[in-house]
Amino acid sequence: MTNGGIAVTKLPVRRGAGGRPTREEAVRRDARLLDVATTLFMERGFDGTSIDAVAEAAGVSKPTVYARYRDKRDLFAAVLRGRIRDWLAPLSVAAEAQATDSDPKNIETTLHELSRHMLDHASMPECATLQRILAAQAIQFPELAKLAHEDGWLRGVRGVAILLRLFAARGEIKADDPELAADLFLNLLLGHSARLALHGIADDPEFLERRRRAVVELFLNSVRAR
């Protein structure tokens, strides 16, 4: 069954005491709801997406949506947090590996791996759409832009800074202000792509890769211990 191009799969609902969905079913329902909401926001934008459309496409009732999210803005914030988690996940993995592995990767390998993931993610059409939605809604809903900045950008900066501190402790680099260095690195890496994506301009993948490598090399030359 499809609804506006979105496949709707209604799974049999197992009920717990009092006819309520089990915790498992509630988790699956919430995940499905967010998946559908993400698709609709990406296809139709913020203004073109309604709670009615999300509920219908997800195969749930409007009260079910409102029991989980106060309004459309709250639902979009949940979608945004999900995309941010995807973007930040490799940073957490890399930091944990550096702190716990007996034979951790060096800074050059780590920054190349991280920068490749971050640039690939930033170049996805979905990411560009999110940036445009946030830019369009920033004046009306400034808390959404604040969420993207604080939960996304600033957490990304802190994640890179943690890595830089670990490498500095091992003597691989010198970083007097790891958070400033991390902010500069991410701006160097992502600023170009973010600017083009905001205006819907496609870039050459080969150039992006050359630029990514140049950013890592330039950054390493500035922080390597001498």
C-alpha positions in Angstrom: 0.0 0.0 0.0 1.4 3.5 -0.9 0.5 7.0 0.1 1.9 9.9 -1.9 4.8 7.8 -3.0 5.6 6.5 0.5 5.0 2.8 1.2 2.8 2.2 4.2 3.3 -1.1 5.9 0.8 -1.9 8.6 2.3 -4.5 10.9 0.1 -6.5 13.2 0.0 -4.8 16.6 0.7 -6.9 19.7 -1.1 -5.6 22.7 -0.1 -5.5 26.2 -2.2 -5.2 29.3 -5.3 -3.0 28.8 -5.0 -3.2 25.0 -2.0 -0.9 24.9 0.9 -1.6 22.4 3.9 -3.4 23.9 7.1 -1.5 24.5 8.6 -3.2 21.4 5.7 -2.2 19.3 5.9 1.4 20.5 9.6 1.6 19.6 8.9 0.2 16.1 6.0 2.6 15.7 8.1 5.6 16.8 11.0 4.6 14.4 8.5 4.2 11.6 6.9 7.6 12.3 10.3 9.3 12.2 11.3 7.6 9.0 8.1 8.7 7.3 8.4 12.2 8.7 12.0 12.5 7.5 10.9 11.4 4.0 8.1 13.9 3.8 10.1 16.8 5.2 12.8 16.1 2.6 10.4 15.7 -0.3 7.9 18.5 0.6 9.8 20.9 2.9 8.7 22.1 6.3 5.7 24.2 5.1 4.5 21.5 2.7 4.4 18.8 5.4 1.5 18.4 7.8 0.9 16.2 10.8 -2.1 14.8 8.9 0.1 13.7 6.1 2.7 12.2 8.4 0.1 10.3 10.4 -1.6 8.9 7.2 1.6 7.9 5.6 2.8 6.2 8.7 -0.5 4.4 9.2 -1.2 5.9 12.6 -3.8 8.3 14.0 -3.2 12.0 14.6 -3.6 11.6 18.4 -0.8 9.0 18.3 1.5 11.6 16.7 0.5 14.3 19.1 1.0 12.0 22.0 4.7 11.9 21.0 5.3 15.3 19.5 3.7 18.6 20.5 3.5 20.0 17.0 5.1 19.9 13.6 8.1 21.9 14.8 8.7 19.3 17.6 8.5 16.5 15.0 11.0 18.3 12.7 13.4 18.8 15.7 13.3 15.0 16.3 14.1 14.4 12.6 17.0 16.9 12.9 18.4 15.2 16.0 18.4 11.9 14.2 20.4 13.3 11.3 22.8 14.9 13.8 23.3 11.6 15.6 24.2 10.0 12.2 26.7 12.7 11.5 28.4 12.6 15.0 28.5 8.8 15.4 31.9 8.3 13.8 33.4 11.0 16.1 32.4 9.1 19.2 33.7 5.8 17.8 37.0 7.4 16.8 37.4 9.0 20.2 36.6 5.8 22.1 39.0 3.8 19.9 41.8 6.3 20.5 41.2 6.2 24.3 40.9 2.4 24.6 42.8 0.6 21.7 46.2 -0.7 22.5 47.3 0.2 18.9 45.3 3.3 18.0 45.5 4.9 14.5 47.7 7.9 14.0 46.2 11.4 13.6 46.6 11.5 9.8 44.7 8.2 9.3 42.0 9.3 11.8 41.5 12.7 10.2 41.3 11.3 6.7 38.7 8.8 7.8 36.6 11.3 9.7 36.8 14.0 7.1 35.8 11.6 4.3 32.7 10.6 6.3 31.8 14.1 7.2 32.2 15.4 3.7 30.2 12.5 2.3 27.4 13.2 4.8 27.4 17.0 4.0 27.2 16.3 0.3 24.0 14.1 0.6 20.9 15.8 -0.9 19.1 15.2 2.4 21.7 17.2 4.3 21.4 20.1 1.8 17.6 20.0 2.1 17.8 20.2 5.9 20.1 23.2 5.6 17.7 25.0 3.3 14.7 24.2 5.6 16.7 25.5 8.6 17.7 28.7 6.8 14.1 29.3 5.7 12.6 28.7 9.2 15.4 30.4 11.3 13.6 33.7 11.8 10.2 32.1 12.6 11.6 29.2 14.7 15.0 30.3 16.0 15.1 27.4 18.4 15.5 25.0 15.4 18.6 26.9 14.2 19.9 26.9 17.8 19.4 23.1 18.0 21.3 22.5 14.8 24.2 24.8 16.1 24.4 23.5 19.7 23.5 19.8 19.2 25.2 19.5 15.8 28.1 21.9 15.2 29.2 22.6 18.7 29.1 18.9 19.6 31.0 18.1 16.5 33.7 20.7 17.5 33.9 19.1 21.0 34.2 15.6 19.5 37.1 16.7 17.3 38.7 18.6 20.2 38.6 15.4 22.3 40.6 13.6 19.6 43.1 16.5 19.3 43.7 16.3 23.1 44.3 12.6 22.9 46.8 13.1 20.0 48.5 16.0 21.8 48.8 13.8 25.0 50.7 11.3 22.9 53.0 13.9 21.5 51.8 13.7 17.8 50.5 17.3 17.7 50.7 20.5 19.6 47.2 22.0 20.3 47.1 24.9 22.9 43.4 25.4 22.2 41.9 22.1 21.0 38.4 23.5 20.6 39.5 26.4 18.5 41.6 24.1 16.4 38.7 21.7 16.0 36.4 24.6 14.9 38.9 25.8 12.4 39.3 22.3 11.0 35.6 21.7 10.6 35.1 25.1 9.0 37.9 24.5 6.5 36.5 21.0 5.7 32.7 21.8 5.5 32.4 25.5 4.8 32.7 25.2 1.0 30.2 22.3 0.7 27.7 23.9 3.1 27.7 27.2 1.1 27.1 25.4 -2.2 24.5 23.1 -0.7 22.5 26.0 0.7 22.2 27.5 -2.8 21.5 24.2 -4.5 24.8 24.2 -6.4 26.3 20.8 -7.3 30.0 20.4 -6.9 32.5 18.1 -8.7 33.2 15.0 -6.5 36.8 14.9 -7.8 37.4 18.5 -6.7 35.8 17.9 -3.3 38.1 14.9 -2.7 41.2 16.9 -3.7 40.0 19.8 -1.5 39.4 17.4 1.4 42.9 16.0 1.2 44.4 19.5 1.0 42.4 20.5 4.1 43.7 17.6 6.2 47.3 18.2 5.0 47.1 22.0 5.7 45.6 21.3 9.2 48.2 18.7 10.0 51.1 21.0 8.9 49.8 23.6 11.4 49.4 21.3 14.5 52.2 18.7 14.1 54.7 18.8 16.9 58.0 20.3 15.8 
